[in-house]
Every structure is written in structure tokens, then in C-alpha cells.
Amino acid sequence: MMSNQSLDERSMKHTRVIGSHYGGPEELRVVEEKCPEPKRGEVRVKVLAAGVSLPDLMMREVCE
């Protein structure tokens, strides 16, 4: 199902998941921001999928 946003509006935002300290999922923040314009010598890359590895998850649980 497509959203009502145009392609340009969606492509000009990005979503980050920030974990600033150890703990469970309640310590993660989801932030949606406008994409900064690439500077000279930089490029913008479209990420279609991203993931978290099992060792990363285990490290967060161990350090609680």
C-alpha cells in the first residue's frame, strides 16, 4: 500500500534507530529527520534494508 507522500517527500527523510546506552528495546529511540544535502565529494545512498546481528543483540543484553 502506497502512502500519500510523494516520492520526493519520502526520499528527503531518513529514519535512524539510536541506542545511546545499554539496555532493552525501551532504550532505543526512533528518529525521523530530513536528509542533509551531500557535500562536495559525497554521495547519497538509498538503503533498502538494514539489520542487526545476533552478537550485537547479545552484547546489549549482557551489558544491562
C-alpha positions in Angstrom: 0.0 0.0 0.0 1.4 3.4 -1.0 1.4 6.3 1.3 0.0 9.7 0.4 3.5 11.3 0.5 5.2 11.9 -2.8 8.4 10.1 -3.7 10.4 13.3 -3.2 9.0 13.8 0.3 9.8 10.3 1.3 13.3 10.3 -0.2 14.2 13.5 1.6 13.8 11.9 5.0 15.7 9.2 6.8 14.9 7.1 9.9 17.6 6.3 12.5 17.4 4.0 15.5 19.6 5.4 18.2 20.9 3.4 21.2 22.8 5.8 23.4 23.2 3.4 26.3 22.9 -0.3 27.0 19.5 -1.9 27.9 16.5 -3.4 26.3 14.4 -2.1 23.5 13.0 0.7 25.7 16.4 2.3 25.5 16.2 2.7 21.7 14.8 5.9 20.0 13.5 6.1 16.5 14.2 9.5 14.9 13.0 10.6 11.5 14.9 13.5 10.1 15.4 15.4 6.8 18.3 14.2 4.8 21.2 16.7 4.6 22.4 17.6 1.2 25.6 15.8 0.2 28.7 18.0 0.3 31.3 18.1 -2.4 32.8 14.6 -2.8 29.9 12.9 -1.0 27.1 10.8 -2.4 23.6 9.9 -1.1 23.0 6.1 -0.9 19.5 4.7 -0.7 19.3 1.8 1.8 16.6 -0.7 1.0 17.2 -2.9 4.0 19.3 -3.0 7.2 19.7 -5.4 10.1 21.3 -6.1 13.4 23.5 -9.1 14.0 22.9 -11.6 16.8 26.3 -10.7 18.5 25.1 -7.1 18.7 21.9 -8.1 20.3 23.7 -10.4 22.8 26.1 -7.6 23.7 23.3 -5.3 24.6 21.7 -8.0 26.8 24.9 -8.9 28.6 25.8 -5.3 29.4 22.5 -4.5 31.1 
